[in-house]
Amino acid sequence: MSFLKSIFDGNEREVARFRRVAERINTLEPQTAALSDEALTAKTVEFRERLGDGESIDSILPESFAVCREAAKRTIGMRHFDVQLIGGQVLHEGKVAEMKTGEGKTLVATLAAYTNALLGDGVHIVTVNDYLARRDAEWMGPIYEFLGMSVGIIQHGLESADRRAAYNCDITYVTNNEVGFDYLRDNMAWTIEDMVQRDLSYAIVDEVDSILIDEARTPLIISGQGQEATELYTKFAQIVPRLKKDEDYTVDEKAHAVPITEAGVAKVEKMLGVANLYEQRNLELTHQLNAALKGWNLFHRDQQYIVKDGEVVIVDEFTGRLMYGRRYSDGIHQAIEAKEGIKVRSEDQTLATITFQNYFRLYKKLAGMTGTAKTEEREFRDIYGLDVVVIPTNRPVTRKDLSDIVYKSEDAKFNAVIDEIIAEHEKGRPVLVGTRSIEKSELLAAKLRRRGVECSVLNAKYH
């Protein structure tokens, strides 16, 4: 208990420290509000001159936050609450701000982004998808532009020249995938002129637990086409279904492996007409057999991927969105293509790769926001050197969190969910139901319709 108490006491001390600065910012509000639009905009030039003369960014922070708050009021009609001023300071200090849903993380980021952009090195605000990057940039953009800051947006499919221009802006909104792949492409560039990014100075990562913890070891891979023939994938797509699970191979979901048994090896050798599957000359066979076993047993249609327009398209397991242009490595994608009976492309050769964990550690300063970070506090500190600060809510939380209910079977669970939906509909309440996969969302939708409940399905296939 003393350990937990020390954690909470430490958080309270941090919040109290930030609250004192927030009070200083509040004292500046009347005089900042009295400035004309031109005088308020001119504050950016003044701050940069003071920084150039040797003043520290920390000493300017109360004024820069007050200016940003006033600009938000004048441009988008939103005023930062005191708890948002606290959140902005947490981000400025390179920490993780845990803020509950609805507390205004998007607006909080403007405080730290504007203040750090004064240094002239560029600020990246990283989101999980293109929609959020564009939405947030267009929503918050007027604040920055009013203050003389340039705003860039990186979207999938953007040309190199446009990417370079966006990264050269004071503040750039971008997804974790796009910023990571741009880094890899820059490392493959032949000349400096071909590169699009500047130095990685400061990043504010939204949904930071998803990107830095859940997807930490997800590799970003740039591939080139290899020379490997694809006929064997089709052959193994005919062999694997004839093997028996638990007799010819086992499935280890946790280790993400499908080891073949001696009985399975004997069957495969007979089907292929080879004496020893593990001879040096048969390495290609074992590689593609392993890929086929994984493709059939660990990757399932409408869960990990969908088939669209004759292509296997990966579904992001964390966001549920389609990942166009991404392919599984180590022959897995080819094995799935063969399984689904579509054209098998040559296996790609890895040209450059990096994990999100290693990429984001390249920034000179890193900060993040999320609704749930305290549970991963140790990982944030050990891996990234990031402390977590829990920001109090602007108003007391009145939501009631009910206990979990566990059912003996999936059918029982779904029936209970449907009963609950019907009960809420009778009260005139709309209901949003989250599922873990495309398959489950469609299964639940079908069950609802059989019970006479009409519903809309939003997933990677229907959006």
C-alpha positions, 0 to 999 in steps of 0.5 A: 500500500505504501508503494501505491501511496507514493505513486499517487502522492507523486502524481499529486505533487506534479499536478500541484506544481503544474497548477501553480504555473496554470495560475500564473497563466490565468493572471496573464489572461486579462492583459492578453485578451486586451491585445489587438489581433495584430498585437497578439499575432506579433507575440510569436515574433517577440517570443522568437526574438527573446529565445534568440537572445538567450531566454529559455523556452520554460521562462516564456511558457506562461506567456506563450500558453496565455497567447495560445489560449487567447488565439483559440478563443478568437479563432475556434471559440474554445478556451483552454480549461485549467486542467488543459493548461496542466496537460499542456505543461506535461506534454512540454516537459516530455511526459505522458498526459493521461486524460480521460475521454472528452477532456480535450486532448486535441486542444491540449496539444496546441499549447505544447506544439505552439510553444515548442514550434517557437524554437524553429525545429518543427513539431510532429503531432502523431495520430493513428490514422489519416482521418484524425491527422486531417481532422485535427490539423483543419480543426486546430490549424486556425489557431496556429495560422492566426499566430503566424505558424505554418501547419502541414498535413501528411496523408497517404499517397502524398508526393515527395515534394508535398511531403517535404513542404509539410515537414518544413512547416512549424507544426506537422500532423501525421500518422505513425505509419507515414512518419515512420515510412518517411524516415525509412525512405529518407535513409534510402535516399541518394542525396539530401535533396531527395529527403523529406524530413528534418531532424526529429526534434519533438513529437506529441503522440496521440493514443500513445499507449497504442503506438508506443506500447501495443505496436511497439515492436511492429516492424515498418518494412520497405521491400523490393521485389525478390526473384523467388518463384511462386509455384510452390506456394500454390502447391503447399496450398493444396498440401496443408489442408490435407494435414491434420491438426494436432497429429501432423502439426500443432498450433501455438497461438501465443508463440505465433508458431505452427511446428510440424510433427514427425508424422507431418514431415513424413506425409509432406515428404511423400506428397512432394516426392522427396527423401529428406525435407530438411536437406540443404537443397530443400531449404526453400521447401521448408521455408514455404511449408512453414509459411503455408502452415502459418498462413492457414492456421494463424491468419484468418479472413475477415479477422487479420485480413480481407480479400478486396479486388483480388488482393489480400489487404491487411486489417490493422488489429489495433484500429480495425482499418485497412492497411493498403500497400502493406504485406506480411513478410517471410512468405506469409502474404504469398501463402495467404494469396495461395490459400485464397486462390488469387494471384501470388506475387513474388516474395519481397526482399526487405530493403529497410526496416525499423520498429515504432519503438526504435523510431520514436526513441530517435526524437530529441523530445517525446511526449504523449496523450491517452486516456489510459497510460498509468497501467503501462507506466513502468514500460513508458519509463523503462523503454522511453524514459517517459513519466506518466502524469494523470490529469484531473478532470475538469468536472467530477466524473458522474459516469457509473462503471459497472462490473464485468460479466463473464459468460460460459459461451460466446452464444450466451454472451451475444444473447445477453448483449442483444437483450441489453440492446433491445432494452436500451432501444425501448428507452429510446437510446442509441447503442454503440457496440465494439467487437474485436474483428470484422468477423465478430461484428458481422456475426453480431449484426446477423444475430441482431437482424434475426431478432428483428433489430436493424443495425449499421455495421462499421468496420474495415469492409464497410466504412 
